[in-house]
Amino acid sequence: MDTPAPGDREANSAPMVEIFGGVFALLLVLYLLMNLLSQAALFERLESAREEGLYRVGWDAGGSGFVVLAFPDELRIVETGAVVAADDICAPGGEFVDYVGRVYRADRQQIVFAILEGGVPTMATARNCIRSVLPGRELTIGWIVANNELLKSVSLNDIPAYIQQAVEP
């Protein structure tokens, strides 16, 4: 059996290198297109959830939580922008009582309290108000402790770039 000359080996392998290079380039272009499409879809989802996501937290089980900030002397309903003094939380016909009725009217919805430094008594008053407004009903009430450490991490601007780009105009 004759071994091919070095020039013949190079001539025979040149088409294989060209095919491999073409396939590699095609895969690279396909990868870039898929990356651009997924990034565009991510920005679209973030943009559509931007407005509602400021006050509403959704989860896969189909429920929603509506955020209320609990300060030492007041509650702030993020969705409506209403500020309710701690003494007026459970006032009949007040902002918070109306909001509680609207949120808990639908199934699988709840109020989520973001408790800031010193806001635990205010949140407890609001929780007791929810119980008195909707007696005998099974309720779900969520809470998040937004202490100084959490606020510090937010103020340090430690937010991923893709979220920042979607939120900033």
C-alpha positions as CSV (number, residue, x, y, z in Angstrom):
1,M,0.0,0.0,0.0
2,D,1.4,3.3,-1.0
3,T,1.5,6.2,1.4
4,P,0.3,9.4,-0.1
5,A,2.8,12.1,-0.7
6,P,2.8,15.1,1.7
7,G,1.3,17.4,-1.0
8,D,-1.5,14.9,-1.6
9,R,-2.3,14.8,2.2
10,E,-2.6,18.6,2.3
11,A,-4.8,18.6,-0.8
12,N,-7.1,15.9,0.7
13,S,-7.4,17.7,4.1
14,A,-8.1,21.2,2.8
15,P,-11.8,20.5,2.0
16,M,-12.3,19.0,5.5
17,V,-10.8,22.2,7.1
18,E,-13.0,24.4,4.9
19,I,-16.1,22.3,5.9
20,F,-15.2,22.4,9.6
21,G,-14.6,26.2,9.4
22,G,-17.9,26.8,7.6
23,V,-19.8,24.7,10.2
24,F,-18.1,26.5,13.0
25,A,-18.9,29.9,11.6
26,L,-22.5,28.8,11.1
27,L,-22.8,27.6,14.7
28,L,-21.2,30.8,15.9
29,V,-23.8,33.0,14.0
30,L,-26.6,30.8,15.3
31,Y,-25.3,31.2,18.9
32,L,-25.2,35.0,18.5
33,L,-28.7,35.1,17.1
34,M,-30.1,32.9,19.9
35,N,-28.3,35.1,22.5
36,L,-29.8,38.3,21.0
37,L,-33.3,36.8,20.8
38,S,-33.2,35.6,24.4
39,Q,-31.9,39.0,25.6
40,A,-34.6,40.8,23.7
41,A,-37.2,38.5,25.3
42,L,-35.8,39.2,28.7
43,F,-35.9,43.0,28.2
44,E,-39.5,42.7,26.9
45,R,-40.6,40.7,30.0
46,L,-38.9,43.1,32.4
47,E,-40.4,46.1,30.6
48,S,-43.9,44.7,30.7
49,A,-43.6,43.8,34.4
50,R,-41.9,47.1,35.3
51,E,-45.0,49.1,36.1
52,E,-46.9,46.4,37.9
53,G,-43.8,45.0,39.6
54,L,-43.4,48.1,41.6
55,Y,-46.3,47.1,43.9
56,R,-47.2,43.6,43.0
57,V,-45.2,40.4,43.7
58,G,-46.4,37.4,41.7
59,W,-45.5,33.7,42.1
60,D,-45.8,30.6,40.1
61,A,-48.7,29.2,42.2
62,G,-50.9,31.8,40.6
63,G,-51.2,34.2,43.6
64,S,-50.2,37.8,44.1
65,G,-48.9,39.9,46.9
66,F,-49.5,43.6,47.1
67,V,-46.7,45.6,48.8
68,V,-47.4,47.9,51.7
69,L,-44.5,49.7,53.5
70,A,-44.7,49.7,57.3
71,F,-42.9,52.7,58.9
72,P,-42.8,53.5,62.6
73,D,-45.7,56.0,62.3
74,E,-47.4,55.2,59.0
75,L,-48.2,52.8,56.3
76,R,-47.6,53.5,52.6
77,I,-49.6,51.6,50.1
78,V,-47.2,51.4,47.1
79,E,-49.9,50.7,44.5
80,T,-52.0,53.8,45.2
81,G,-49.3,56.0,46.9
82,A,-51.6,56.5,49.9
83,V,-50.1,57.3,53.3
84,V,-52.0,56.2,56.3
85,A,-51.1,57.4,59.8
86,A,-50.7,54.6,62.4
87,D,-53.7,55.9,64.3
88,D,-55.9,55.8,61.3
89,I,-55.0,52.4,60.0
90,C,-58.4,50.7,60.9
91,A,-60.6,53.8,60.5
92,P,-63.9,52.7,58.9
93,G,-63.9,53.8,55.2
94,G,-60.2,54.7,55.4
95,E,-57.7,54.1,52.7
96,F,-56.2,50.9,54.2
97,V,-59.6,49.3,55.0
98,D,-60.7,49.9,51.4
99,Y,-57.5,48.5,50.1
100,V,-57.7,45.4,52.3
101,G,-61.2,44.8,50.9
102,R,-60.1,45.2,47.3
103,V,-57.0,42.9,47.7
104,Y,-58.7,40.1,49.6
105,R,-61.8,40.1,47.4
106,A,-60.0,37.8,44.9
107,D,-58.6,34.4,45.9
108,R,-54.9,33.8,46.2
109,Q,-54.1,37.4,46.9
110,Q,-52.5,38.9,49.9
111,I,-50.8,41.9,51.4
112,V,-47.1,41.7,51.8
113,F,-45.7,44.1,54.4
114,A,-42.2,45.5,53.9
115,I,-41.3,46.3,57.5
116,L,-38.7,49.1,57.8
117,E,-36.7,49.9,60.9
118,G,-39.1,50.4,63.7
119,G,-42.2,49.5,61.7
120,V,-43.1,46.2,63.5
121,P,-45.8,47.8,65.8
122,T,-47.4,49.5,62.7
123,M,-47.4,46.3,60.8
124,A,-49.0,44.5,63.8
125,T,-51.7,47.1,64.0
126,A,-52.4,46.7,60.3
127,R,-52.4,42.9,60.6
128,N,-54.9,43.1,63.4
129,C,-57.0,45.5,61.4
130,I,-57.1,43.0,58.4
131,R,-58.3,40.3,60.8
132,S,-61.0,42.5,62.2
133,V,-62.1,43.7,58.8
134,L,-62.4,40.1,57.4
135,P,-63.4,38.1,60.5
136,G,-63.7,34.3,60.2
137,R,-61.9,34.3,56.8
138,E,-58.7,32.4,56.3
139,L,-56.1,35.0,55.4
140,T,-52.5,35.0,54.1
141,I,-50.4,37.9,55.1
142,G,-46.8,38.1,54.1
143,W,-43.9,40.2,55.4
144,I,-40.3,41.2,54.5
145,V,-37.9,42.8,57.0
146,A,-36.3,45.7,55.2
147,N,-33.8,46.6,57.8
148,N,-30.8,48.9,57.4
149,E,-28.6,46.1,55.9
150,L,-31.1,45.5,53.1
151,L,-31.5,49.2,52.4
152,K,-27.8,49.6,52.4
153,S,-27.4,47.0,49.7
154,V,-30.0,48.7,47.6
155,S,-28.4,52.1,48.1
156,L,-25.0,50.7,47.0
157,N,-26.6,50.2,43.6
158,D,-25.8,46.4,43.6
159,I,-28.5,45.7,41.0
160,P,-27.7,43.6,37.9
161,A,-27.0,45.6,34.7
162,Y,-29.8,43.9,32.7
163,I,-32.4,44.9,35.3
164,Q,-31.1,48.4,35.5
165,Q,-31.3,48.8,31.8
166,A,-34.8,47.6,31.6
167,V,-36.0,49.9,34.5
168,E,-34.2,53.1,33.4
169,P,-35.8,55.1,30.6
